[in-house]
Amino acid sequence: MEMETLSLRLPAATAAWLEAEAKKQGRPKTAVARELIERGRQPRKNNALEMAGELCGILRSGKGDLSFNKKRLKGFGK
């Protein structure tokens, strides 16, 4: 993969955070910055379903669809 060089100025607080994050991860600052820039290129999830969609339906409660069970709906919404 061909790489291009980018120089940028960061506010002191951001530069300090980047340095601390790189140390914590044991990686160079450029690798951390590159990863964050690449993450920014990914499509953003707009709603709760998109953010947690892959988790929906992975657990079994042992009960069927509760929305059709009149006994379980008794008193709901009061």
GIFENNOR-V156026 format. One line per field, one symbol per residue. phi: phi as a letter, one per 20 degrees, with the letter a starting at -180 (. if undefined). Layout:
phi = ???
This chain:
phi = .eddecdbddggffffffffffffemcfgffffffffffffffeeebffffdgfefneddendffffdegffegnfne
